[in-house]
Amino acid sequence: MIDADNNSLNPSDFEEIDFSKLINLLLRNKKTIFLVTISTFALSIFYLIWKKPVWEGQFQIVIAEKKQPFNQ
């Protein structure tokens, strides 16, 4: 917590990350993670195949005045 007197954080306020719990969570849900990943990939491929290609470009028309030669 932040101390009201000196606005500092106490080291005891932070929890350590337990990587073994994180790895176990990922391993328990590996089927769900795999299905979501494969589904997203497949939908992306189908979208790329079926979408209509869009060709874009731009151009500028520049009209310059003709310079008159000096009269001698």
PDB file of N, CA, C, O and CB in Angstrom:
ATOM      1  N   MET A   1       0.833  -1.186   0.000  1.00  0.00           N
ATOM      2  CA  MET A   1       0.000   0.000   0.000  1.00  0.00           C
ATOM      3  C   MET A   1       0.875   1.246   0.000  1.00  0.00           C
ATOM      4  O   MET A   1       2.052   1.207   0.360  1.00  0.00           O
ATOM      5  CB  MET A   1      -0.946   0.000   1.210  1.00  0.00           C
ATOM      6  N   ILE A   2       0.280   2.328  -0.405  1.00  0.00           N
ATOM      7  CA  ILE A   2       1.003   3.597  -0.395  1.00  0.00           C
ATOM      8  C   ILE A   2       0.827   4.230   0.971  1.00  0.00           C
ATOM      9  O   ILE A   2      -0.286   4.409   1.464  1.00  0.00           O
ATOM     10  CB  ILE A   2       0.502   4.554  -1.526  1.00  0.00           C
ATOM     11  N   ASP A   3       1.944   4.558   1.555  1.00  0.00           N
ATOM     12  CA  ASP A   3       1.933   5.186   2.862  1.00  0.00           C
ATOM     13  C   ASP A   3       1.510   6.642   2.696  1.00  0.00           C
ATOM     14  O   ASP A   3       2.060   7.349   1.852  1.00  0.00           O
ATOM     15  CB  ASP A   3       3.324   5.079   3.548  1.00  0.00           C
ATOM     16  N   ALA A   4       0.564   7.088   3.470  1.00  0.00           N
ATOM     17  CA  ALA A   4       0.041   8.450   3.337  1.00  0.00           C
ATOM     18  C   ALA A   4       1.081   9.498   3.723  1.00  0.00           C
ATOM     19  O   ALA A   4       1.021  10.633   3.251  1.00  0.00           O
ATOM     20  CB  ALA A   4      -1.208   8.621   4.197  1.00  0.00           C
ATOM     21  N   ASP A   5       2.034   9.127   4.578  1.00  0.00           N
ATOM     22  CA  ASP A   5       3.017  10.108   5.024  1.00  0.00           C
ATOM     23  C   ASP A   5       4.108  10.372   3.999  1.00  0.00           C
ATOM     24  O   ASP A   5       4.427  11.529   3.728  1.00  0.00           O
ATOM     25  CB  ASP A   5       3.641   9.651   6.306  1.00  0.00           C
ATOM     26  N   ASN A   6       4.695   9.309   3.414  1.00  0.00           N
ATOM     27  CA  ASN A   6       5.813   9.533   2.497  1.00  0.00           C
ATOM     28  C   ASN A   6       5.559   8.995   1.086  1.00  0.00           C
ATOM     29  O   ASN A   6       6.469   9.010   0.257  1.00  0.00           O
ATOM     30  CB  ASN A   6       7.056   8.895   3.056  1.00  0.00           C
ATOM     31  N   ASN A   7       4.346   8.521   0.797  1.00  0.00           N
ATOM     32  CA  ASN A   7       3.960   8.038  -0.537  1.00  0.00           C
ATOM     33  C   ASN A   7       4.933   7.005  -1.108  1.00  0.00           C
ATOM     34  O   ASN A   7       5.243   7.051  -2.298  1.00  0.00           O
ATOM     35  CB  ASN A   7       3.857   9.206  -1.492  1.00  0.00           C
ATOM     36  N   SER A   8       5.405   6.101  -0.304  1.00  0.00           N
ATOM     37  CA  SER A   8       6.318   5.069  -0.794  1.00  0.00           C
ATOM     38  C   SER A   8       5.631   3.706  -0.730  1.00  0.00           C
ATOM     39  O   SER A   8       4.691   3.503   0.038  1.00  0.00           O
ATOM     40  CB  SER A   8       7.636   5.056   0.030  1.00  0.00           C
ATOM     41  N   LEU A   9       6.108   2.803  -1.532  1.00  0.00           N
ATOM     42  CA  LEU A   9       5.565   1.459  -1.556  1.00  0.00           C
ATOM     43  C   LEU A   9       6.409   0.554  -0.674  1.00  0.00           C
ATOM     44  O   LEU A   9       7.637   0.637  -0.670  1.00  0.00           O
ATOM     45  CB  LEU A   9       5.503   0.918  -2.994  1.00  0.00           C
ATOM     46  N   ASN A  10       5.744  -0.298   0.061  1.00  0.00           N
ATOM     47  CA  ASN A  10       6.454  -1.249   0.907  1.00  0.00           C
ATOM     48  C   ASN A  10       6.735  -2.510   0.108  1.00  0.00           C
ATOM     49  O   ASN A  10       5.859  -2.969  -0.625  1.00  0.00           O
ATOM     50  CB  ASN A  10       5.641  -1.578   2.186  1.00  0.00           C
ATOM     51  N   PRO A  11       7.923  -3.085   0.222  1.00  0.00           N
ATOM     52  CA  PRO A  11       8.243  -4.312  -0.512  1.00  0.00           C
ATOM     53  C   PRO A  11       7.315  -5.474  -0.153  1.00  0.00           C
ATOM     54  O   PRO A  11       7.123  -6.377  -0.967  1.00  0.00           O
ATOM     55  CB  PRO A  11       9.680  -4.711  -0.243  1.00  0.00           C
ATOM     56  N   SER A  12       6.741  -5.466   1.042  1.00  0.00           N
ATOM     57  CA  SER A  12       5.858  -6.563   1.443  1.00  0.00           C
ATOM     58  C   SER A  12       4.509  -6.509   0.721  1.00  0.00           C
ATOM     59  O   SER A  12       3.730  -7.458   0.811  1.00  0.00           O
ATOM     60  CB  SER A  12       5.636  -6.530   2.952  1.00  0.00           C
ATOM     61  N   ASP A  13       4.217  -5.412   0.002  1.00  0.00           N
ATOM     62  CA  ASP A  13       2.949  -5.281  -0.713  1.00  0.00           C
ATOM     63  C   ASP A  13       2.936  -6.051  -2.028  1.00  0.00           C
ATOM     64  O   ASP A  13       1.864  -6.267  -2.594  1.00  0.00           O
ATOM     65  CB  ASP A  13       2.658  -3.825  -0.978  1.00  0.00           C
ATOM     66  N   PHE A  14       4.066  -6.462  -2.518  1.00  0.00           N
ATOM     67  CA  PHE A  14       4.156  -7.141  -3.800  1.00  0.00           C
ATOM     68  C   PHE A  14       4.175  -8.652  -3.611  1.00  0.00           C
ATOM     69  O   PHE A  14       4.852  -9.175  -2.726  1.00  0.00           O
ATOM     70  CB  PHE A  14       5.402  -6.685  -4.559  1.00  0.00           C
ATOM     71  N   GLU A  15       3.420  -9.340  -4.458  1.00  0.00           N
ATOM     72  CA  GLU A  15       3.433 -10.791  -4.423  1.00  0.00           C
ATOM     73  C   GLU A  15       4.351 -11.301  -5.524  1.00  0.00           C
ATOM     74  O   GLU A  15       4.465 -10.678  -6.580  1.00  0.00           O
ATOM     75  CB  GLU A  15       2.004 -11.367  -4.580  1.00  0.00           C
ATOM     76  N   GLU A  16       4.995 -12.417  -5.283  1.00  0.00           N
ATOM     77  CA  GLU A  16       5.845 -13.014  -6.296  1.00  0.00           C
ATOM     78  C   GLU A  16       4.991 -13.804  -7.275  1.00  0.00           C
ATOM     79  O   GLU A  16       3.944 -14.337  -6.910  1.00  0.00           O
ATOM     80  CB  GLU A  16       6.915 -13.916  -5.654  1.00  0.00           C
ATOM     81  N   ILE A  17       5.440 -13.873  -8.504  1.00  0.00           N
ATOM     82  CA  ILE A  17       4.726 -14.628  -9.525  1.00  0.00           C
ATOM     83  C   ILE A  17       5.119 -16.091  -9.396  1.00  0.00           C
ATOM     84  O   ILE A  17       6.301 -16.434  -9.409  1.00  0.00           O
ATOM     85  CB  ILE A  17       5.033 -14.085 -10.956  1.00  0.00           C
ATOM     86  N   ASP A  18       4.125 -16.935  -9.274  1.00  0.00           N
ATOM     87  CA  ASP A  18       4.374 -18.371  -9.184  1.00  0.00           C
ATOM     88  C   ASP A  18       4.228 -18.966 -10.582  1.00  0.00           C
ATOM     89  O   ASP A  18       3.114 -19.216 -11.044  1.00  0.00           O
ATOM     90  CB  ASP A  18       3.394 -19.061  -8.167  1.00  0.00           C
ATOM     91  N   PHE A  19       5.365 -19.193 -11.257  1.00  0.00           N
ATOM     92  CA  PHE A  19       5.347 -19.675 -12.625  1.00  0.00           C
ATOM     93  C   PHE A  19       4.808 -21.093 -12.742  1.00  0.00           C
ATOM     94  O   PHE A  19       4.269 -21.468 -13.783  1.00  0.00           O
ATOM     95  CB  PHE A  19       6.724 -19.609 -13.202  1.00  0.00           C
ATOM     96  N   SER A  20       4.947 -21.868 -11.704  1.00  0.00           N
ATOM     97  CA  SER A  20       4.416 -23.236 -11.769  1.00  0.00           C
ATOM     98  C   SER A  20       2.891 -23.201 -11.858  1.00  0.00           C
ATOM     99  O   SER A  20       2.306 -24.030 -12.555  1.00  0.00           O
ATOM    100  CB  SER A  20       4.866 -24.061 -10.532  1.00  0.00           C
ATOM    101  N   LYS A  21       2.240 -22.275 -11.179  1.00  0.00           N
ATOM    102  CA  LYS A  21       0.783 -22.149 -11.290  1.00  0.00           C
ATOM    103  C   LYS A  21       0.384 -21.670 -12.685  1.00  0.00           C
ATOM    104  O   LYS A  21      -0.618 -22.119 -13.241  1.00  0.00           O
ATOM    105  CB  LYS A  21       0.244 -21.178 -10.221  1.00  0.00           C
ATOM    106  N   LEU A  22       1.165 -20.768 -13.236  1.00  0.00           N
ATOM    107  CA  LEU A  22       0.876 -20.266 -14.579  1.00  0.00           C
ATOM    108  C   LEU A  22       1.035 -21.372 -15.618  1.00  0.00           C
ATOM    109  O   LEU A  22       0.204 -21.499 -16.517  1.00  0.00           O
ATOM    110  CB  LEU A  22       1.794 -19.084 -14.920  1.00  0.00           C
ATOM    111  N   ILE A  23       2.079 -22.161 -15.505  1.00  0.00           N
ATOM    112  CA  ILE A  23       2.307 -23.266 -16.434  1.00  0.00           C
ATOM    113  C   ILE A  23       1.206 -24.317 -16.294  1.00  0.00           C
ATOM    114  O   ILE A  23       0.722 -24.850 -17.293  1.00  0.00           O
ATOM    115  CB  ILE A  23       3.690 -23.903 -16.188  1.00  0.00           C
ATOM    116  N   ASN A  24       0.815 -24.611 -15.065  1.00  0.00           N
ATOM    117  CA  ASN A  24      -0.272 -25.577 -14.850  1.00  0.00           C
ATOM    118  C   ASN A  24      -1.580 -25.067 -15.445  1.00  0.00           C
ATOM    119  O   ASN A  24      -2.346 -25.849 -16.007  1.00  0.00           O
ATOM    120  CB  ASN A  24      -0.454 -25.860 -13.346  1.00  0.00           C
ATOM    121  N   LEU A  25      -1.844 -23.782 -15.331  1.00  0.00           N
ATOM    122  CA  LEU A  25      -3.052 -23.199 -15.910  1.00  0.00           C
ATOM    123  C   LEU A  25      -3.043 -23.346 -17.432  1.00  0.00           C
ATOM    124  O   LEU A  25      -4.059 -23.698 -18.031  1.00  0.00           O
ATOM    125  CB  LEU A  25      -3.177 -21.714 -15.516  1.00  0.00           C
ATOM    126  N   LEU A  26      -1.900 -23.078 -18.050  1.00  0.00           N
ATOM    127  CA  LEU A  26      -1.799 -23.220 -19.501  1.00  0.00           C
ATOM    128  C   LEU A  26      -1.927 -24.677 -19.937  1.00  0.00           C
ATOM    129  O   LEU A  26      -2.565 -24.967 -20.949  1.00  0.00           O
ATOM    130  CB  LEU A  26      -0.477 -22.648 -19.992  1.00  0.00           C
ATOM    131  N   LEU A  27      -1.338 -25.577 -19.195  1.00  0.00           N
ATOM    132  CA  LEU A  27      -1.412 -26.995 -19.543  1.00  0.00           C
ATOM    133  C   LEU A  27      -2.825 -27.549 -19.375  1.00  0.00           C
ATOM    134  O   LEU A  27      -3.265 -28.383 -20.166  1.00  0.00           O
ATOM    135  CB  LEU A  27      -0.439 -27.796 -18.687  1.00  0.00           C
ATOM    136  N   ARG A  28      -3.533 -27.086 -18.348  1.00  0.00           N
ATOM    137  CA  ARG A  28      -4.910 -27.549 -18.146  1.00  0.00           C
ATOM    138  C   ARG A  28      -5.825 -27.068 -19.262  1.00  0.00           C
ATOM    139  O   ARG A  28      -6.782 -27.754 -19.621  1.00  0.00           O
ATOM    140  CB  ARG A  28      -5.441 -27.070 -16.795  1.00  0.00           C
ATOM    141  N   ASN A  29      -5.540 -25.897 -19.810  1.00  0.00           N
ATOM    142  CA  ASN A  29      -6.402 -25.309 -20.829  1.00  0.00           C
ATOM    143  C   ASN A  29      -5.788 -25.402 -22.221  1.00  0.00           C
ATOM    144  O   ASN A  29      -6.126 -24.605 -23.096  1.00  0.00           O
ATOM    145  CB  ASN A  29      -6.692 -23.861 -20.492  1.00  0.00           C
ATOM    146  N   LYS A  30      -4.904 -26.348 -22.437  1.00  0.00           N
ATOM    147  CA  LYS A  30      -4.212 -26.424 -23.719  1.00  0.00           C
ATOM    148  C   LYS A  30      -5.157 -26.752 -24.868  1.00  0.00           C
ATOM    149  O   LYS A  30      -4.938 -26.285 -25.985  1.00  0.00           O
ATOM    150  CB  LYS A  30      -3.113 -27.459 -23.651  1.00  0.00           C
ATOM    151  N   LYS A  31      -6.200 -27.541 -24.629  1.00  0.00           N
ATOM    152  CA  LYS A  31      -7.159 -27.849 -25.694  1.00  0.00           C
ATOM    153  C   LYS A  31      -7.911 -26.587 -26.125  1.00  0.00           C
ATOM    154  O   LYS A  31      -8.087 -26.337 -27.318  1.00  0.00           O
ATOM    155  CB  LYS A  31      -8.157 -28.932 -25.225  1.00  0.00           C
ATOM    156  N   THR A  32      -8.344 -25.808 -25.158  1.00  0.00           N
ATOM    157  CA  THR A  32      -9.063 -24.568 -25.468  1.00  0.00           C
ATOM    158  C   THR A  32      -8.158 -23.588 -26.198  1.00  0.00           C
ATOM    159  O   THR A  32      -8.572 -22.974 -27.182  1.00  0.00           O
ATOM    160  CB  THR A  32      -9.611 -23.925 -24.184  1.00  0.00           C
ATOM    161  N   ILE A  33      -6.938 -23.438 -25.729  1.00  0.00           N
ATOM    162  CA  ILE A  33      -5.986 -22.528 -26.374  1.00  0.00           C
ATOM    163  C   ILE A  33      -5.702 -22.993 -27.795  1.00  0.00           C
ATOM    164  O   ILE A  33      -5.639 -22.176 -28.714  1.00  0.00           O
ATOM    165  CB  ILE A  33      -4.672 -22.442 -25.564  1.00  0.00           C
ATOM    166  N   PHE A  34      -5.529 -24.302 -27.981  1.00  0.00           N
ATOM    167  CA  PHE A  34      -5.262 -24.860 -29.307  1.00  0.00           C
ATOM    168  C   PHE A  34      -6.448 -24.622 -30.246  1.00  0.00           C
ATOM    169  O   PHE A  34      -6.255 -24.200 -31.386  1.00  0.00           O
ATOM    170  CB  PHE A  34      -4.958 -26.368 -29.205  1.00  0.00           C
ATOM    171  N   LEU A  35      -7.664 -24.886 -29.782  1.00  0.00           N
ATOM    172  CA  LEU A  35      -8.853 -24.702 -30.620  1.00  0.00           C
ATOM    173  C   LEU A  35      -9.054 -23.239 -31.016  1.00  0.00           C
ATOM    174  O   LEU A  35      -9.393 -22.947 -32.163  1.00  0.00           O
ATOM    175  CB  LEU A  35     -10.092 -25.213 -29.890  1.00  0.00           C
ATOM    176  N   VAL A  36      -8.851 -22.341 -30.091  1.00  0.00           N
ATOM    177  CA  VAL A  36      -9.005 -20.912 -30.400  1.00  0.00           C
ATOM    178  C   VAL A  36      -7.945 -20.471 -31.402  1.00  0.00           C
ATOM    179  O   VAL A  36      -8.243 -19.717 -32.328  1.00  0.00           O
ATOM    180  CB  VAL A  36      -8.910 -20.056 -29.110  1.00  0.00           C
ATOM    181  N   THR A  37      -6.734 -20.926 -31.229  1.00  0.00           N
ATOM    182  CA  THR A  37      -5.650 -20.561 -32.144  1.00  0.00           C
ATOM    183  C   THR A  37      -5.902 -21.097 -33.544  1.00  0.00           C
ATOM    184  O   THR A  37      -5.778 -20.357 -34.520  1.00  0.00           O
ATOM    185  CB  THR A  37      -4.314 -21.082 -31.622  1.00  0.00           C
ATOM    186  N   ILE A  38      -6.252 -22.364 -33.656  1.00  0.00           N
ATOM    187  CA  ILE A  38      -6.507 -22.979 -34.960  1.00  0.00           C
ATOM    188  C   ILE A  38      -7.725 -22.346 -35.627  1.00  0.00           C
ATOM    189  O   ILE A  38      -7.704 -22.092 -36.831  1.00  0.00           O
ATOM    190  CB  ILE A  38      -6.714 -24.496 -34.810  1.00  0.00           C
ATOM    191  N   SER A  39      -8.779 -22.089 -34.867  1.00  0.00           N
ATOM    192  CA  SER A  39      -9.985 -21.465 -35.433  1.00  0.00           C
ATOM    193  C   SER A  39      -9.682 -20.079 -35.974  1.00  0.00           C
ATOM    194  O   SER A  39     -10.115 -19.734 -37.073  1.00  0.00           O
ATOM    195  CB  SER A  39     -11.093 -21.381 -34.378  1.00  0.00           C
ATOM    196  N   THR A  40      -8.950 -19.289 -35.220  1.00  0.00           N
ATOM    197  CA  THR A  40      -8.595 -17.942 -35.663  1.00  0.00           C
ATOM    198  C   THR A  40      -7.737 -17.999 -36.919  1.00  0.00           C
ATOM    199  O   THR A  40      -7.937 -17.216 -37.849  1.00  0.00           O
ATOM    200  CB  THR A  40      -7.858 -17.185 -34.551  1.00  0.00           C
ATOM    201  N   PHE A  41      -6.792 -18.915 -36.947  1.00  0.00           N
ATOM    202  CA  PHE A  41      -5.928 -19.063 -38.114  1.00  0.00           C
ATOM    203  C   PHE A  41      -6.741 -19.467 -39.342  1.00  0.00           C
ATOM    204  O   PHE A  41      -6.555 -18.907 -40.422  1.00  0.00           O
ATOM    205  CB  PHE A  41      -4.829 -20.100 -37.840  1.00  0.00           C
ATOM    206  N   ALA A  42      -7.643 -20.438 -39.181  1.00  0.00           N
ATOM    207  CA  ALA A  42      -8.458 -20.910 -40.303  1.00  0.00           C
ATOM    208  C   ALA A  42      -9.372 -19.802 -40.817  1.00  0.00           C
ATOM    209  O   ALA A  42      -9.496 -19.613 -42.027  1.00  0.00           O
ATOM    210  CB  ALA A  42      -9.292 -22.131 -39.886  1.00  0.00           C
ATOM    211  N   LEU A  43     -10.007 -19.076 -39.915  1.00  0.00           N
ATOM    212  CA  LEU A  43     -10.873 -17.968 -40.340  1.00  0.00           C
ATOM    213  C   LEU A  43     -10.080 -16.888 -41.067  1.00  0.00           C
ATOM    214  O   LEU A  43     -10.574 -16.291 -42.023  1.00  0.00           O
ATOM    215  CB  LEU A  43     -11.591 -17.358 -39.130  1.00  0.00           C
ATOM    216  N   SER A  44      -8.876 -16.640 -40.627  1.00  0.00           N
ATOM    217  CA  SER A  44      -8.031 -15.647 -41.293  1.00  0.00           C
ATOM    218  C   SER A  44      -7.674 -16.089 -42.707  1.00  0.00           C
ATOM    219  O   SER A  44      -7.692 -15.283 -43.638  1.00  0.00           O
ATOM    220  CB  SER A  44      -6.755 -15.400 -40.483  1.00  0.00           C
ATOM    221  N   ILE A  45      -7.350 -17.367 -42.866  1.00  0.00           N
ATOM    222  CA  ILE A  45      -7.027 -17.900 -44.199  1.00  0.00           C
ATOM    223  C   ILE A  45      -8.241 -17.803 -45.122  1.00  0.00           C
ATOM    224  O   ILE A  45      -8.116 -17.361 -46.264  1.00  0.00           O
ATOM    225  CB  ILE A  45      -6.548 -19.371 -44.099  1.00  0.00           C
ATOM    226  N   PHE A  46      -9.420 -18.216 -44.634  1.00  0.00           N
ATOM    227  CA  PHE A  46     -10.635 -18.132 -45.451  1.00  0.00           C
ATOM    228  C   PHE A  46     -10.946 -16.690 -45.835  1.00  0.00           C
ATOM    229  O   PHE A  46     -11.353 -16.425 -46.966  1.00  0.00           O
ATOM    230  CB  PHE A  46     -11.824 -18.739 -44.702  1.00  0.00           C
ATOM    231  N   TYR A  47     -10.761 -15.772 -44.918  1.00  0.00           N
ATOM    232  CA  TYR A  47     -11.012 -14.362 -45.217  1.00  0.00           C
ATOM    233  C   TYR A  47     -10.061 -13.864 -46.310  1.00  0.00           C
ATOM    234  O   TYR A  47     -10.480 -13.144 -47.217  1.00  0.00           O
ATOM    235  CB  TYR A  47     -10.859 -13.505 -43.942  1.00  0.00           C
ATOM    236  N   LEU A  48      -8.801 -14.242 -46.225  1.00  0.00           N
ATOM    237  CA  LEU A  48      -7.838 -13.812 -47.244  1.00  0.00           C
ATOM    238  C   LEU A  48      -8.152 -14.398 -48.613  1.00  0.00           C
ATOM    239  O   LEU A  48      -7.925 -13.745 -49.632  1.00  0.00           O
ATOM    240  CB  LEU A  48      -6.430 -14.206 -46.832  1.00  0.00           C
ATOM    241  N   ILE A  49      -8.669 -15.617 -48.650  1.00  0.00           N
ATOM    242  CA  ILE A  49      -9.001 -16.256 -49.924  1.00  0.00           C
ATOM    243  C   ILE A  49     -10.236 -15.611 -50.557  1.00  0.00           C
ATOM    244  O   ILE A  49     -10.250 -15.372 -51.765  1.00  0.00           O
ATOM    245  CB  ILE A  49      -9.236 -17.762 -49.722  1.00  0.00           C
ATOM    246  N   TRP A  50     -11.263 -15.328 -49.770  1.00  0.00           N
ATOM    247  CA  TRP A  50     -12.543 -14.880 -50.302  1.00  0.00           C
ATOM    248  C   TRP A  50     -12.694 -13.374 -50.436  1.00  0.00           C
ATOM    249  O   TRP A  50     -13.608 -12.918 -51.122  1.00  0.00           O
ATOM    250  CB  TRP A  50     -13.620 -15.386 -49.449  1.00  0.00           C
ATOM    251  N   LYS A  51     -11.851 -12.604 -49.819  1.00  0.00           N
ATOM    252  CA  LYS A  51     -12.053 -11.161 -49.905  1.00  0.00           C
ATOM    253  C   LYS A  51     -11.693 -10.649 -51.296  1.00  0.00           C
ATOM    254  O   LYS A  51     -10.797 -11.173 -51.959  1.00  0.00           O
ATOM    255  CB  LYS A  51     -11.218 -10.437 -48.838  1.00  0.00           C
ATOM    256  N   LYS A  52     -12.397  -9.638 -51.710  1.00  0.00           N
ATOM    257  CA  LYS A  52     -12.168  -9.043 -53.009  1.00  0.00           C
ATOM    258  C   LYS A  52     -10.932  -8.140 -52.915  1.00  0.00           C
ATOM    259  O   LYS A  52     -10.846  -7.294 -52.026  1.00  0.00           O
ATOM    260  CB  LYS A  52     -13.422  -8.246 -53.489  1.00  0.00           C
ATOM    261  N   PRO A  53      -9.981  -8.322 -53.830  1.00  0.00           N
ATOM    262  CA  PRO A  53      -8.783  -7.478 -53.751  1.00  0.00           C
ATOM    263  C   PRO A  53      -9.128  -6.009 -54.045  1.00  0.00           C
ATOM    264  O   PRO A  53      -9.952  -5.707 -54.908  1.00  0.00           O
ATOM    265  CB  PRO A  53      -7.704  -7.981 -54.741  1.00  0.00           C
ATOM    266  N   VAL A  54      -8.489  -5.135 -53.321  1.00  0.00           N
ATOM    267  CA  VAL A  54      -8.699  -3.701 -53.493  1.00  0.00           C
ATOM    268  C   VAL A  54      -7.380  -3.101 -53.967  1.00  0.00           C
ATOM    269  O   VAL A  54      -6.348  -3.204 -53.303  1.00  0.00           O
ATOM    270  CB  VAL A  54      -9.196  -3.021 -52.158  1.00  0.00           C
ATOM    271  N   TRP A  55      -7.449  -2.475 -55.131  1.00  0.00           N
ATOM    272  CA  TRP A  55      -6.264  -1.831 -55.675  1.00  0.00           C
ATOM    273  C   TRP A  55      -6.435  -0.334 -55.510  1.00  0.00           C
ATOM    274  O   TRP A  55      -7.415   0.248 -55.975  1.00  0.00           O
ATOM    275  CB  TRP A  55      -6.036  -2.216 -57.171  1.00  0.00           C
ATOM    276  N   GLU A  56      -5.494   0.268 -54.857  1.00  0.00           N
ATOM    277  CA  GLU A  56      -5.588   1.698 -54.599  1.00  0.00           C
ATOM    278  C   GLU A  56      -4.373   2.393 -55.188  1.00  0.00           C
ATOM    279  O   GLU A  56      -3.294   1.816 -55.319  1.00  0.00           O
ATOM    280  CB  GLU A  56      -5.703   1.983 -53.084  1.00  0.00           C
ATOM    281  N   GLY A  57      -4.582   3.624 -55.529  1.00  0.00           N
ATOM    282  CA  GLY A  57      -3.486   4.436 -56.036  1.00  0.00           C
ATOM    283  C   GLY A  57      -3.904   5.888 -56.008  1.00  0.00           C
ATOM    284  O   GLY A  57      -5.048   6.223 -55.701  1.00  0.00           O
ATOM    285  N   GLN A  58      -2.967   6.729 -56.330  1.00  0.00           N
ATOM    286  CA  GLN A  58      -3.282   8.139 -56.398  1.00  0.00           C
ATOM    287  C   GLN A  58      -2.434   8.785 -57.473  1.00  0.00           C
ATOM    288  O   GLN A  58      -1.365   8.290 -57.829  1.00  0.00           O
ATOM    289  CB  GLN A  58      -3.062   8.821 -55.041  1.00  0.00           C
ATOM    290  N   PHE A  59      -2.921   9.876 -57.972  1.00  0.00           N
ATOM    291  CA  PHE A  59      -2.182  10.589 -58.993  1.00  0.00           C
ATOM    292  C   PHE A  59      -2.430  12.077 -58.819  1.00  0.00           C
ATOM    293  O   PHE A  59      -3.371  12.498 -58.148  1.00  0.00           O
ATOM    294  CB  PHE A  59      -2.587  10.117 -60.411  1.00  0.00           C
ATOM    295  N   GLN A  60      -1.571  12.851 -59.435  1.00  0.00           N
ATOM    296  CA  GLN A  60      -1.697  14.308 -59.391  1.00  0.00           C
ATOM    297  C   GLN A  60      -1.606  14.838 -60.806  1.00  0.00           C
ATOM    298  O   GLN A  60      -0.796  14.376 -61.610  1.00  0.00           O
ATOM    299  CB  GLN A  60      -0.603  14.951 -58.484  1.00  0.00           C
ATOM    300  N   ILE A  61      -2.436  15.799 -61.092  1.00  0.00           N
ATOM    301  CA  ILE A  61      -2.366  16.478 -62.379  1.00  0.00           C
ATOM    302  C   ILE A  61      -1.686  17.819 -62.114  1.00  0.00           C
ATOM    303  O   ILE A  61      -2.187  18.655 -61.362  1.00  0.00           O
ATOM    304  CB  ILE A  61      -3.806  16.659 -63.039  1.00  0.00           C
ATOM    305  N   VAL A  62      -0.544  17.997 -62.745  1.00  0.00           N
ATOM    306  CA  VAL A  62       0.224  19.227 -62.550  1.00  0.00           C
ATOM    307  C   VAL A  62       0.174  20.012 -63.852  1.00  0.00           C
ATOM    308  O   VAL A  62       0.580  19.519 -64.904  1.00  0.00           O
ATOM    309  CB  VAL A  62       1.708  18.926 -62.122  1.00  0.00           C
ATOM    310  N   ILE A  63      -0.319  21.217 -63.769  1.00  0.00           N
ATOM    311  CA  ILE A  63      -0.377  22.102 -64.939  1.00  0.00           C
ATOM    312  C   ILE A  63       0.578  23.251 -64.676  1.00  0.00           C
ATOM    313  O   ILE A  63       0.426  24.015 -63.723  1.00  0.00           O
ATOM    314  CB  ILE A  63      -1.846  22.627 -65.214  1.00  0.00           C
ATOM    315  N   ALA A  64       1.564  23.348 -65.548  1.00  0.00           N
ATOM    316  CA  ALA A  64       2.557  24.417 -65.391  1.00  0.00           C
ATOM    317  C   ALA A  64       2.333  25.446 -66.494  1.00  0.00           C
ATOM    318  O   ALA A  64       1.974  25.117 -67.625  1.00  0.00           O
ATOM    319  CB  ALA A  64       4.022  23.852 -65.440  1.00  0.00           C
ATOM    320  N   GLU A  65       2.556  26.681 -66.127  1.00  0.00           N
ATOM    321  CA  GLU A  65       2.424  27.733 -67.133  1.00  0.00           C
ATOM    322  C   GLU A  65       3.636  27.708 -68.046  1.00  0.00           C
ATOM    323  O   GLU A  65       4.759  27.429 -67.625  1.00  0.00           O
ATOM    324  CB  GLU A  65       2.268  29.126 -66.469  1.00  0.00           C
ATOM    325  N   LYS A  66       3.372  28.008 -69.305  1.00  0.00           N
ATOM    326  CA  LYS A  66       4.446  28.059 -70.278  1.00  0.00           C
ATOM    327  C   LYS A  66       5.208  29.364 -70.085  1.00  0.00           C
ATOM    328  O   LYS A  66       4.612  30.439 -70.031  1.00  0.00           O
ATOM    329  CB  LYS A  66       3.899  27.935 -71.728  1.00  0.00           C
ATOM    330  N   LYS A  67       6.528  29.261 -69.983  1.00  0.00           N
ATOM    331  CA  LYS A  67       7.323  30.478 -69.814  1.00  0.00           C
ATOM    332  C   LYS A  67       7.548  31.146 -71.165  1.00  0.00           C
ATOM    333  O   LYS A  67       7.876  30.483 -72.148  1.00  0.00           O
ATOM    334  CB  LYS A  67       8.678  30.160 -69.137  1.00  0.00           C
ATOM    335  N   GLN A  68       7.371  32.444 -71.204  1.00  0.00           N
ATOM    336  CA  GLN A  68       7.572  33.215 -72.431  1.00  0.00           C
ATOM    337  C   GLN A  68       9.057  33.555 -72.562  1.00  0.00           C
ATOM    338  O   GLN A  68       9.675  34.008 -71.599  1.00  0.00           O
ATOM    339  CB  GLN A  68       6.699  34.516 -72.429  1.00  0.00           C
ATOM    340  N   PRO A  69       9.626  33.341 -73.736  1.00  0.00           N
ATOM    341  CA  PRO A  69      11.031  33.712 -73.933  1.00  0.00           C
ATOM    342  C   PRO A  69      11.176  35.234 -73.900  1.00  0.00           C
ATOM    343  O   PRO A  69      10.235  35.973 -74.188  1.00  0.00           O
ATOM    344  CB  PRO A  69      11.568  33.143 -75.277  1.00  0.00           C
ATOM    345  N   PHE A  70      12.370  35.676 -73.544  1.00  0.00           N
ATOM    346  CA  PHE A  70      12.625  37.119 -73.493  1.00  0.00           C
ATOM    347  C   PHE A  70      12.556  37.702 -74.899  1.00  0.00           C
ATOM    348  O   PHE A  70      13.081  37.113 -75.843  1.00  0.00           O
ATOM    349  CB  PHE A  70      14.007  37.417 -72.848  1.00  0.00           C
ATOM    350  N   ASN A  71      11.923  38.837 -75.038  1.00  0.00           N
ATOM    351  CA  ASN A  71      11.879  39.520 -76.318  1.00  0.00           C
ATOM    352  C   ASN A  71      13.134  40.369 -76.482  1.00  0.00           C
ATOM    353  O   ASN A  71      13.470  41.167 -75.607  1.00  0.00           O
ATOM    354  CB  ASN A  71      10.607  40.389 -76.435  1.00  0.00           C
ATOM    355  N   GLN A  72      13.813  40.198 -77.585  1.00  0.00           N
ATOM    356  CA  GLN A  72      15.054  40.983 -77.804  1.00  0.00           C
ATOM    357  C   GLN A  72      14.866  41.987 -78.886  1.00  0.00           C
ATOM    358  O   GLN A  72      15.793  42.730 -79.206  1.00  0.00           O
ATOM    359  CB  GLN A  72      16.227  40.079 -78.155  1.00  0.00           C
TER     360      GLN A  72
END
